[in-house]
């Protein structure tokens, strides 16, 4: 879902001009229809452990390190992912 919003923003909204909400709505609807008709499957290039390691590296300077127990409770442990 997030990739769809990103593509909508970068591929359509940043390169278009709309003079009314109705025009914008029609444009987004057409873009979404075209996007769905030509959709491509998501190809994962990293596994969950690699993603979490990247997140930790990014967050380390701005957030204190959690203990293993806190990671498990917050769903950031590599063993379980909670929804």
Secondary structure, 3 states (H helix, E strand, C coil): CHHHHHHHHHHHHHHCCCCCHHHHHHHHHHHHHHHHHCCCCCCCCCCHHHHHHHHHHHHCCCCCCCCHHHHHHHCCCCCCCCC
